[in-house]
Amino acid sequence: MMSIDDRLIELSIDLPSPMNTAKLPFQLAKIDGTTMFLAGHVPTDQNGNVAKPLGKVGDEISPEEAYQIARQAALGLLATIKQTLGGLDRVASWLHLFGMVNVASGFNAIPPVINGASDLILEVFGPEVGSHTRSAVGMAELPFGVPVELEAQIKIKL
């Protein structure tokens, strides 16, 4: 069976550094038993800093761009999981993904945007581990003006 790190190499995916939270009063991940709760993750660059472009989907950001931005935010989730657990092979199952989209007035094609994150999770982990429940909602604003923010819960192997 192929490791998740090998799968990332096969997919030509290079994880970013985990999100830079030096000035934030919360943890990016919290473990309770076999469940890991992942705090809101915004899209970041390879150094873990907030990535551009910023703006509202359906105005400054196209739905196609937003799909890629959701994938980028999902990579940040993976980076936090890897840092916290020491490896992505400790993920037993993805439980839930909560996707928030910074929407322009009247934009309601929210699920296809968050598909960017869901598709990435399924590509990396496969359907047995990567299948998850999901919510995708539009927001009037998101932190720092980012187009997408993601939260998640996963089950971990002890």
C-alpha positions, 0 to 999 in steps of 0.5 A, spaced: 500 500 500 502 506 497 504 511 503 500 518 503 507 521 502 508 517 496 501 519 493 503 526 494 509 525 490 505 521 485 500 527 484 506 532 484 503 536 490 508 540 495 505 541 502 506 548 504 508 550 511 503 550 516 499 556 517 502 562 521 499 563 527 504 566 531 499 572 533 493 568 534 490 565 541 488 558 538 491 552 536 490 549 529 489 542 531 486 539 537 485 532 539 480 529 543 481 521 543 481 519 536 478 525 533 482 531 531 478 538 530 482 543 525 481 550 526 479 555 520 484 554 515 485 560 510 489 559 503 496 560 504 503 560 500 508 555 501 511 559 507 504 559 511 502 566 510 496 568 507 496 567 500 493 572 494 488 573 491 484 576 496 476 578 494 469 576 493 468 570 489 463 572 483 466 579 483 474 579 484 475 572 484 472 567 479 469 561 481 474 557 477 480 561 481 476 560 487 476 552 486 483 552 486 484 557 492 479 551 496 484 546 494 490 551 496 486 551 503 486 544 503 493 543 502 494 547 509 489 542 512 494 537 510 500 541 512 497 542 519 495 534 520 502 532 518 505 537 523 501 535 528 501 527 527 508 526 524 505 523 518 498 523 514 498 516 514 495 516 521 489 519 518 484 513 519 478 517 516 476 524 514 469 525 517 467 532 516 469 538 511 466 545 513 467 550 507 466 558 507 466 562 501 467 569 501 461 571 496 459 577 492 452 579 492 448 574 488 453 569 488 450 562 490 454 557 486 458 555 493 458 547 492 462 547 486 468 552 489 468 547 495 469 541 491 476 544 490 477 542 497 473 535 497 476 533 490 483 534 493 482 530 499 479 524 495 485 524 490 490 524 496 487 519 501 482 515 496 475 514 497 475 509 503 479 514 507 477 521 504 470 520 503 467 525 508 460 529 510 460 536 508 457 543 509 459 549 504 456 556 505 457 563 503 459 568 507 459 576 507 466 576 509 472 572 511 478 574 515 483 578 511 478 578 505 480 571 503 476 568 498 475 561 502 476 558 509 476 551 511 475 547 517 475 539 518 474 533 523 478 527 522 479 520 525 486 518 527 489 512 528 492 511 535 
